[in-house]
Amino acid sequence: MNTYNVIIVGAGPAGIFAALELLAAKKNLKILLLEKGDDLPDRKPYDIFQGWGGAGTFSDGKLNLSTAVGGFLTDYIGEDALESLIDYVDKIFIKYGAPAELHGTDEEEIKRLEEVSARNGLKLVPFKIRHLGTDRCFSLLKNIREEITPPSPLFIKGGQGGVDIQFNCAAIEILKQGDKTVGLRTAEGREFLGDFIILAPGRSGSHWLSQESKKLGLSTGNNPVDIGVRVEVPASIMRPLTDVMHEAKLLFYSKRFDDLVRTFCMNPYGVVVKEKHKDFCTVNGHSFSTKKSNNTNFAILASTTFTEPFHEPIAYGQYIAKLVNLLGEGIIVQRLGDLLQGRRSTPERIKKGSVKPTLADATPGDLSFAIPYRYISDILEMLEALDKIAPGVYSTSTLLYGAEVKFYSMRLKLTNNLETEVKNLFAAGDGAGITRGIIHAAVSGVVAAREILKRAT
Ligand SMILES: Cc1cc2nc3c(=O)[nH]c(=O)nc-3n(C[C@H](O)[C@H](O)[C@H](O)COP(=O)(O)OP(=O)(O)OC[C@H]3O[C@@H](n4cnc5c(N)ncnc54)[C@H](O)[C@@H]3O)c2cc1C
């Protein structure tokens, strides 16, 4: 009989941490974890969004230990509870293989950086980071996968409980009876019944979640869309920042448009990578714990929250990414000097520069034909400000790759325990639009699981 106490959709950090929390309570619960992608050994590196570990598996594995970075959970559980849950999930990450080393702990240096940033119109957001690196992410997820499989100590000997993990199994319909959800139908037409459901489908499942939410009549709100470029410079240029914090989060309000512009996902000695979506591609960055390049890359993104009547921020971001792809037959790379002179980059001009691109598969071109003036202006202003604290950023050879777009899912209306407007139907992680990073996604899974544990008999 396909009946479970709890069904979880999605084996990303949110779904996995929910399952771990439910198991650790030793309540002998029967749990089903549905994942539309592959199990860990079968995952293909180019399929970055789906499979065991979700988008976290091939991510850079920066565990951002901050209430201010990684989502909106303070709106639901408050600052203090979030801080203690971040500490709780961090300890679990360490148990499964995260390194003990923490970046961003030198308070005196950070204070100095904060002051120099402030003098140049930049706000530094200090926080601590535990860096897994893409390679270590994989082994950590393997350890958790083994722990979640019998006969690990998390299972009660002879009990009916445990986690049944079904891979290549996409949930396509949430089944409801009266005012309660009762189960899920999968793409192959199988039906699973459950007392509680946690929806944790990540960004790759946010479109599905948004459609199902509409069907169920759930209230949603718009999240912003972030548009920008990935910047690549010699690693030495960023050392004033990366030696102190590994990743420096800086906020800036542009003078021309008063837009919020920020640095995001800084990868010291890392590589720029192509991020493949269904019918377009964007750019991203990685770094490894052992392999090092000579460059550092980071994103500069400007946030836009659209107002009435427009409510399709994801479609807007996709259009821009597709326009870049149309012109460049994929990713476009341009030297800052060429952008400033109003001309395209060519392979010869890129070769003349001092930064050797780490993404070989990018076409030298002109980003200003595809990225709206507003964003280009925001990015240039921020690069100029950054040059004051990391001299050399605003130089001719600096490489800009486009487009980098962050699609934040619509935000579901949830209670403080992350329950939707339908009883016993919970939502967690990036797909629900409430988190934007591994640590916060994991915390959200724990929050939903703890509420279920209170109710499950
Ligand atoms: C290239 C890259 C680098 C990143 N680097 C970092 C970083 O360094 N630090 C950081 O904190 N964050 C990083 N992130 C973001 C981080 O990976 C996500 O915030 C996090 O994985 C979100 O967790 P989640 O569980 O909500 O969703 P996901 O990790 O997206 O997992 C959701 C899972 O649900 C599955 N799913 C979707 N729909 C269905 C369905 N209908 N039925 C069954 N299964 C379904 C998906 O296949 C997926 O496996 C990065 C992301 C990317 C893409």
The ligand as an SDF file (V2000), in Angstrom:
LIG
                    3D

 53 58  0  0  0  0  0  0  0  0999 V2000
   25.6710   26.4990   -9.7880 C   0  0  0  0  0  0  0  0  0  0  0  0
   25.0880   26.8010   -8.4380 C   0  0  0  0  0  0  0  0  0  0  0  0
   25.9360   27.1670   -7.3960 C   0  0  0  0  0  0  0  0  0  0  0  0
   25.4180   27.4230   -6.1140 C   0  0  0  0  0  0  0  0  0  0  0  0
   26.2780   27.7160   -5.1010 N   0  0  0  0  0  0  0  0  0  0  0  0
   25.8080   27.8730   -3.8550 C   0  0  0  0  0  0  0  0  0  0  0  0
   26.6890   28.0800   -2.7550 C   0  0  0  0  0  0  0  0  0  0  0  0
   27.9080   28.0590   -2.8940 O   0  0  0  0  0  0  0  0  0  0  0  0
   26.1480   28.2650   -1.5160 N   0  0  0  0  0  0  0  0  0  0  0  0
   24.7970   28.2740   -1.2980 C   0  0  0  0  0  0  0  0  0  0  0  0
   24.3700   28.4480   -0.1590 O   0  0  0  0  0  0  0  0  0  0  0  0
   23.9340   28.0610   -2.3310 N   0  0  0  0  0  0  0  0  0  0  0  0
   24.4060   27.8550   -3.5850 C   0  0  0  0  0  0  0  0  0  0  0  0
   23.5370   27.6340   -4.6150 N   0  0  0  0  0  0  0  0  0  0  0  0
   22.0980   27.6190   -4.3330 C   0  0  0  0  0  0  0  0  0  0  0  0
   21.7100   26.3330   -3.6120 C   0  0  0  0  0  0  0  0  0  0  0  0
   22.1600   25.2220   -4.3510 O   0  0  0  0  0  0  0  0  0  0  0  0
   20.1980   26.2930   -3.4250 C   0  0  0  0  0  0  0  0  0  0  0  0
   19.8270   27.4610   -2.6960 O   0  0  0  0  0  0  0  0  0  0  0  0
   19.7360   25.0680   -2.6490 C   0  0  0  0  0  0  0  0  0  0  0  0
   20.1570   23.8890   -3.2910 O   0  0  0  0  0  0  0  0  0  0  0  0
   18.2060   25.0620   -2.5260 C   0  0  0  0  0  0  0  0  0  0  0  0
   17.7940   23.9070   -1.8910 O   0  0  0  0  0  0  0  0  0  0  0  0
   16.3180   23.3000   -2.1410 P   0  0  0  0  0  0  0  0  0  0  0  0
   16.2870   22.0190   -1.3900 O   0  0  0  0  0  0  0  0  0  0  0  0
   15.3020   24.3100   -1.8340 O   0  0  0  0  0  0  0  0  0  0  0  0
   16.1980   23.0430   -3.7040 O   0  0  0  0  0  0  0  0  0  0  0  0
   17.0970   22.2400   -4.7280 P   0  0  0  0  0  0  0  0  0  0  0  0
   18.4620   22.0800   -4.2280 O   0  0  0  0  0  0  0  0  0  0  0  0
   16.8810   22.8830   -6.0320 O   0  0  0  0  0  0  0  0  0  0  0  0
   16.4380   20.7760   -4.7440 O   0  0  0  0  0  0  0  0  0  0  0  0
   15.1370   20.5510   -5.2000 C   0  0  0  0  0  0  0  0  0  0  0  0
   15.0180   19.1300   -5.7060 C   0  0  0  0  0  0  0  0  0  0  0  0
   13.6450   18.8660   -6.0070 O   0  0  0  0  0  0  0  0  0  0  0  0
   13.5570   18.0830   -7.1850 C   0  0  0  0  0  0  0  0  0  0  0  0
   12.2320   18.3060   -7.7840 N   0  0  0  0  0  0  0  0  0  0  0  0
   11.7790   19.4360   -8.3740 C   0  0  0  0  0  0  0  0  0  0  0  0
   10.5090   19.2870   -8.7590 N   0  0  0  0  0  0  0  0  0  0  0  0
   10.1520   18.0140   -8.4330 C   0  0  0  0  0  0  0  0  0  0  0  0
    8.9640   17.2560   -8.6070 C   0  0  0  0  0  0  0  0  0  0  0  0
    7.8610   17.7700   -9.1660 N   0  0  0  0  0  0  0  0  0  0  0  0
    8.9540   15.9640   -8.1690 N   0  0  0  0  0  0  0  0  0  0  0  0
   10.0690   15.4100   -7.5910 C   0  0  0  0  0  0  0  0  0  0  0  0
   11.2270   16.0960   -7.4160 N   0  0  0  0  0  0  0  0  0  0  0  0
   11.2630   17.3770   -7.8160 C   0  0  0  0  0  0  0  0  0  0  0  0
   14.6920   18.5900   -8.0400 C   0  0  0  0  0  0  0  0  0  0  0  0
   15.0560   17.6290   -8.9930 O   0  0  0  0  0  0  0  0  0  0  0  0
   15.7800   18.8730   -6.9980 C   0  0  0  0  0  0  0  0  0  0  0  0
   16.6360   17.7620   -6.8340 O   0  0  0  0  0  0  0  0  0  0  0  0
   24.0240   27.3570   -5.8910 C   0  0  0  0  0  0  0  0  0  0  0  0
   23.1590   27.0050   -6.9380 C   0  0  0  0  0  0  0  0  0  0  0  0
   23.6750   26.7170   -8.1950 C   0  0  0  0  0  0  0  0  0  0  0  0
   22.7340   26.3480   -9.2940 C   0  0  0  0  0  0  0  0  0  0  0  0
  1  2  1  0
  2  3  1  0
  2 52  2  0
  3  4  2  0
  4  5  1  0
  4 50  1  0
  5  6  2  0
  6  7  1  0
  6 13  1  0
  7  8  2  0
  7  9  1  0
  9 10  1  0
 10 11  2  0
 10 12  1  0
 12 13  2  0
 13 14  1  0
 14 15  1  0
 14 50  1  0
 15 16  1  0
 16 17  1  0
 16 18  1  0
 18 19  1  0
 18 20  1  0
 20 21  1  0
 20 22  1  0
 22 23  1  0
 23 24  1  0
 24 25  2  0
 24 26  1  0
 24 27  1  0
 27 28  1  0
 28 29  2  0
 28 30  1  0
 28 31  1  0
 31 32  1  0
 32 33  1  0
 33 34  1  0
 33 48  1  0
 34 35  1  0
 35 36  1  0
 35 46  1  0
 36 37  1  0
 36 45  1  0
 37 38  2  0
 38 39  1  0
 39 40  1  0
 39 45  2  0
 40 41  1  0
 40 42  2  0
 42 43  1  0
 43 44  2  0
 44 45  1  0
 46 47  1  0
 46 48  1  0
 48 49  1  0
 50 51  2  0
 51 52  1  0
 52 53  1  0
M  END
$$$$
